[in-house]
Amino acid sequence: QVQLVESGGGLVQPGGSLRLSCVASGSIVRINTMGWYRQAPGKQRELVASISSGGSTDYVDSVKGRFTISRDNAKNTIYLQMNSLKPEETAVYYCNAEVVSRILPRSYWGQGTQVTVSS
């Protein structure tokens, strides 16, 4: 099986920064698109940023210019650098990956990491 493990969440003041990490392990042939989602209490989960195997990135409009997604293919890891954080961005952040472990790709989710932006 494939497992995704997120880390790097915590408490940060408004305007501060955090870097999230997600490591994929298990029966992996290759990883296609990976992304970060977030879900605040009482709200739907939304896509924050994604990155393809070729390095193409996409961001939700609200984080453009402040967040950067990157990947290290040798380590099967993606990162989300979050700068100038806002209180409304408090949420559980989840890693998602489209992984090829047999013939066709499957989507996997991590357990989530809590990010709290508060003074």
Secondary structure, DSSP 8 states (H G I E B T S, - for coil): -EEEEEE--EEE-TT--EEEEEEEEES-SEEEEEEEEEE-TTS--EEEEEE-TT--EEE-GGGTTTEEEEEEGGGTEEEEEE-S--GGG-EEEEEEEEEESSSSEEEEE---EEEEE--
